[in-house]
Amino acid sequence: MDYQCAQCGSGNIQKIALIHREGIRTYESKTSSDNIANFSDRATKGVSQTEASKGFAPPSKAPYWVAPIVALVLLFSTQWLFKSVFGEPGNFLKIVLGVAFFWLPLIAGIAGTVWFNFFVWPNSKSQWENSYHCNRCGEISVLSKD
Protein backbone atom coordinates (compact mmCIF):
# COMPACT_ATOMS: atom_id res chain seq x y z
CA MET A 1 0.00 0.00 0.00
CA ASP A 2 1.26 3.46 -0.91
CA TYR A 3 1.06 5.76 2.10
CA GLN A 4 0.48 9.37 1.18
CA CYS A 5 -1.39 12.39 2.49
CA ALA A 6 -5.04 12.49 1.48
CA GLN A 7 -4.99 16.30 1.18
CA CYS A 8 -1.73 17.19 -0.57
CA GLY A 9 -0.52 13.80 -1.88
CA SER A 10 2.84 14.04 -0.13
CA GLY A 11 4.62 10.88 0.95
CA ASN A 12 6.18 12.74 3.86
CA ILE A 13 3.82 11.35 6.50
CA GLN A 14 4.56 9.97 9.93
CA LYS A 15 2.54 7.75 12.21
CA ILE A 16 1.06 9.65 15.18
CA ALA A 17 1.97 6.86 17.61
CA LEU A 18 5.60 7.21 16.50
CA ILE A 19 5.55 11.00 16.99
CA HIS A 20 4.18 10.46 20.49
CA ARG A 21 6.73 7.77 21.41
CA GLU A 22 9.73 9.64 20.00
CA GLY A 23 8.84 12.77 21.95
CA ILE A 24 9.24 11.13 25.36
CA ARG A 25 12.72 11.11 26.89
CA THR A 26 13.85 9.71 30.20
CA TYR A 27 16.97 11.08 31.77
CA GLU A 28 19.21 10.31 34.71
CA SER A 29 22.26 12.19 35.90
CA LYS A 30 24.58 11.97 38.87
CA THR A 31 26.47 14.77 40.48
CA SER A 32 29.02 14.51 43.22
CA SER A 33 30.42 17.05 45.60
CA ASP A 34 34.02 16.96 46.78
CA ASN A 35 34.00 19.90 49.13
CA ILE A 36 34.73 19.39 52.82
CA ALA A 37 31.23 20.11 54.09
CA ASN A 38 29.33 17.85 51.68
CA PHE A 39 30.46 14.38 50.57
CA SER A 40 27.18 13.32 48.99
CA ASP A 41 26.31 12.09 45.55
CA ARG A 42 23.01 13.20 44.11
CA ALA A 43 20.99 11.60 41.36
CA THR A 44 18.39 13.26 39.22
CA LYS A 45 15.84 11.22 37.28
CA GLY A 46 12.90 12.29 35.24
CA VAL A 47 10.89 12.25 32.05
CA SER A 48 10.55 15.06 29.54
CA GLN A 49 8.02 15.26 26.74
CA THR A 50 7.77 17.49 23.69
CA GLU A 51 4.63 19.51 22.98
CA ALA A 52 4.05 17.52 19.77
CA SER A 53 4.19 14.30 21.76
CA LYS A 54 1.66 15.64 24.24
CA GLY A 55 -0.62 16.73 21.41
CA PHE A 56 -0.55 13.29 19.82
CA ALA A 57 -1.08 11.32 23.03
CA PRO A 58 -3.25 8.21 22.78
CA PRO A 59 -6.85 8.35 23.96
CA SER A 60 -7.19 7.46 27.61
CA LYS A 61 -9.71 5.22 29.31
CA ALA A 62 -12.32 6.74 31.61
CA PRO A 63 -11.35 6.44 35.30
CA TYR A 64 -13.60 4.37 37.55
CA TRP A 65 -13.02 6.57 40.63
CA VAL A 66 -15.01 9.52 39.25
CA ALA A 67 -18.47 7.93 39.64
CA PRO A 68 -18.25 7.31 43.42
CA ILE A 69 -16.88 10.82 44.07
CA VAL A 70 -19.63 12.46 42.00
CA ALA A 71 -22.30 10.31 43.68
CA LEU A 72 -21.05 11.24 47.17
CA VAL A 73 -20.91 14.95 46.34
CA LEU A 74 -24.40 14.75 44.84
CA LEU A 75 -25.76 12.93 47.89
CA PHE A 76 -24.27 15.31 50.46
CA SER A 77 -25.17 18.46 48.55
CA THR A 78 -28.74 17.23 48.03
CA GLN A 79 -29.15 16.37 51.71
CA TRP A 80 -27.73 19.75 52.73
CA LEU A 81 -30.04 21.57 50.31
CA PHE A 82 -33.05 19.54 51.43
CA LYS A 83 -32.30 20.21 55.13
CA SER A 84 -31.86 23.94 54.54
CA VAL A 85 -35.15 24.23 52.64
CA PHE A 86 -37.46 21.68 54.32
CA GLY A 87 -35.79 20.84 57.63
CA GLU A 88 -34.67 17.41 58.86
CA PRO A 89 -36.07 14.64 56.60
CA GLY A 90 -37.60 11.48 58.05
CA ASN A 91 -36.07 8.02 57.72
CA PHE A 92 -38.11 7.06 54.66
CA LEU A 93 -37.16 10.27 52.89
CA LYS A 94 -33.49 9.69 53.76
CA ILE A 95 -33.70 6.30 52.06
CA VAL A 96 -35.40 7.79 49.00
CA LEU A 97 -32.78 10.56 48.80
CA GLY A 98 -29.98 8.01 49.21
CA VAL A 99 -31.30 5.82 46.40
CA ALA A 100 -32.14 8.70 44.09
CA PHE A 101 -29.02 10.79 44.63
CA PHE A 102 -26.33 8.20 45.45
CA TRP A 103 -27.08 4.68 44.26
CA LEU A 104 -28.69 5.54 40.93
CA PRO A 105 -25.95 8.01 39.90
CA LEU A 106 -23.28 5.60 41.14
CA ILE A 107 -24.65 2.68 39.11
CA ALA A 108 -25.22 4.89 36.06
CA GLY A 109 -21.71 6.36 36.34
CA ILE A 110 -20.01 2.99 36.64
CA ALA A 111 -22.14 1.54 33.83
CA GLY A 112 -21.25 4.51 31.62
CA THR A 113 -17.56 4.12 32.43
CA VAL A 114 -17.65 0.38 31.65
CA TRP A 115 -19.51 1.09 28.39
CA PHE A 116 -16.96 3.72 27.36
CA ASN A 117 -13.93 1.61 28.28
CA PHE A 118 -15.18 -1.53 26.52
CA PHE A 119 -17.00 -0.15 23.47
CA VAL A 120 -15.90 3.42 22.66
CA TRP A 121 -12.25 3.47 23.78
CA PRO A 122 -11.07 0.47 21.68
CA ASN A 123 -12.34 2.16 18.50
CA SER A 124 -10.68 5.44 19.47
CA LYS A 125 -7.43 3.63 20.24
CA SER A 126 -7.55 1.76 16.92
CA GLN A 127 -8.20 5.00 15.04
CA TRP A 128 -5.26 6.64 16.88
CA GLU A 129 -2.99 3.72 15.96
CA ASN A 130 -3.90 4.09 12.26
CA SER A 131 -3.56 7.89 12.12
CA TYR A 132 -0.80 9.65 10.23
CA HIS A 133 0.44 13.26 10.29
CA CYS A 134 1.55 14.94 7.08
CA ASN A 135 4.78 16.83 7.69
CA ARG A 136 4.14 18.97 4.63
CA CYS A 137 0.58 20.32 5.13
CA GLY A 138 -0.17 19.27 8.72
CA GLU A 139 -3.22 17.16 7.84
CA ILE A 140 -4.05 14.20 10.05
CA SER A 141 -5.35 11.20 8.13
CA VAL A 142 -6.64 7.81 9.20
CA LEU A 143 -5.32 5.19 6.85
CA SER A 144 -6.95 1.78 6.81
CA LYS A 145 -5.10 -1.40 5.99
CA ASP A 146 -7.27 -2.40 3.00
C-alpha positions as CSV (number, residue, x, y, z in Angstrom):
1,M,0.0,0.0,0.0
2,D,1.3,3.5,-0.9
3,Y,1.1,5.8,2.1
4,Q,0.5,9.4,1.2
5,C,-1.4,12.4,2.5
6,A,-5.0,12.5,1.5
7,Q,-5.0,16.3,1.2
8,C,-1.7,17.2,-0.6
9,G,-0.5,13.8,-1.9
10,S,2.8,14.0,-0.1
11,G,4.6,10.9,0.9
12,N,6.2,12.7,3.9
13,I,3.8,11.3,6.5
14,Q,4.6,10.0,9.9
15,K,2.5,7.7,12.2
16,I,1.1,9.6,15.2
17,A,2.0,6.9,17.6
18,L,5.6,7.2,16.5
19,I,5.5,11.0,17.0
20,H,4.2,10.5,20.5
21,R,6.7,7.8,21.4
22,E,9.7,9.6,20.0
23,G,8.8,12.8,21.9
24,I,9.2,11.1,25.4
25,R,12.7,11.1,26.9
26,T,13.9,9.7,30.2
27,Y,17.0,11.1,31.8
28,E,19.2,10.3,34.7
29,S,22.3,12.2,35.9
30,K,24.6,12.0,38.9
31,T,26.5,14.8,40.5
32,S,29.0,14.5,43.2
33,S,30.4,17.1,45.6
34,D,34.0,17.0,46.8
35,N,34.0,19.9,49.1
36,I,34.7,19.4,52.8
37,A,31.2,20.1,54.1
38,N,29.3,17.8,51.7
39,F,30.5,14.4,50.6
40,S,27.2,13.3,49.0
41,D,26.3,12.1,45.6
42,R,23.0,13.2,44.1
43,A,21.0,11.6,41.4
44,T,18.4,13.3,39.2
45,K,15.8,11.2,37.3
46,G,12.9,12.3,35.2
47,V,10.9,12.3,32.0
48,S,10.5,15.1,29.5
49,Q,8.0,15.3,26.7
50,T,7.8,17.5,23.7
51,E,4.6,19.5,23.0
52,A,4.0,17.5,19.8
53,S,4.2,14.3,21.8
54,K,1.7,15.6,24.2
55,G,-0.6,16.7,21.4
56,F,-0.5,13.3,19.8
57,A,-1.1,11.3,23.0
58,P,-3.2,8.2,22.8
59,P,-6.8,8.4,24.0
60,S,-7.2,7.5,27.6
61,K,-9.7,5.2,29.3
62,A,-12.3,6.7,31.6
63,P,-11.3,6.4,35.3
64,Y,-13.6,4.4,37.6
65,W,-13.0,6.6,40.6
66,V,-15.0,9.5,39.2
67,A,-18.5,7.9,39.6
68,P,-18.3,7.3,43.4
69,I,-16.9,10.8,44.1
70,V,-19.6,12.5,42.0
71,A,-22.3,10.3,43.7
72,L,-21.1,11.2,47.2
73,V,-20.9,15.0,46.3
74,L,-24.4,14.8,44.8
75,L,-25.8,12.9,47.9
76,F,-24.3,15.3,50.5
77,S,-25.2,18.5,48.5
78,T,-28.7,17.2,48.0
79,Q,-29.2,16.4,51.7
80,W,-27.7,19.8,52.7
81,L,-30.0,21.6,50.3
82,F,-33.1,19.5,51.4
83,K,-32.3,20.2,55.1
84,S,-31.9,23.9,54.5
85,V,-35.2,24.2,52.6
86,F,-37.5,21.7,54.3
87,G,-35.8,20.8,57.6
88,E,-34.7,17.4,58.9
89,P,-36.1,14.6,56.6
90,G,-37.6,11.5,58.1
91,N,-36.1,8.0,57.7
92,F,-38.1,7.1,54.7
93,L,-37.2,10.3,52.9
94,K,-33.5,9.7,53.8
95,I,-33.7,6.3,52.1
96,V,-35.4,7.8,49.0
97,L,-32.8,10.6,48.8
98,G,-30.0,8.0,49.2
99,V,-31.3,5.8,46.4
100,A,-32.1,8.7,44.1
101,F,-29.0,10.8,44.6
102,F,-26.3,8.2,45.5
103,W,-27.1,4.7,44.3
104,L,-28.7,5.5,40.9
105,P,-25.9,8.0,39.9
106,L,-23.3,5.6,41.1
107,I,-24.7,2.7,39.1
108,A,-25.2,4.9,36.1
109,G,-21.7,6.4,36.3
110,I,-20.0,3.0,36.6
111,A,-22.1,1.5,33.8
112,G,-21.2,4.5,31.6
113,T,-17.6,4.1,32.4
114,V,-17.6,0.4,31.7
115,W,-19.5,1.1,28.4
116,F,-17.0,3.7,27.4
117,N,-13.9,1.6,28.3
118,F,-15.2,-1.5,26.5
119,F,-17.0,-0.1,23.5
120,V,-15.9,3.4,22.7
121,W,-12.2,3.5,23.8
122,P,-11.1,0.5,21.7
123,N,-12.3,2.2,18.5
124,S,-10.7,5.4,19.5
125,K,-7.4,3.6,20.2
126,S,-7.6,1.8,16.9
127,Q,-8.2,5.0,15.0
128,W,-5.3,6.6,16.9
129,E,-3.0,3.7,16.0
130,N,-3.9,4.1,12.3
131,S,-3.6,7.9,12.1
132,Y,-0.8,9.7,10.2
133,H,0.4,13.3,10.3
134,C,1.5,14.9,7.1
135,N,4.8,16.8,7.7
136,R,4.1,19.0,4.6
137,C,0.6,20.3,5.1
138,G,-0.2,19.3,8.7
139,E,-3.2,17.2,7.8
140,I,-4.1,14.2,10.1
141,S,-5.3,11.2,8.1
142,V,-6.6,7.8,9.2
143,L,-5.3,5.2,6.8
144,S,-7.0,1.8,6.8
145,K,-5.1,-1.4,6.0
146,D,-7.3,-2.4,3.0
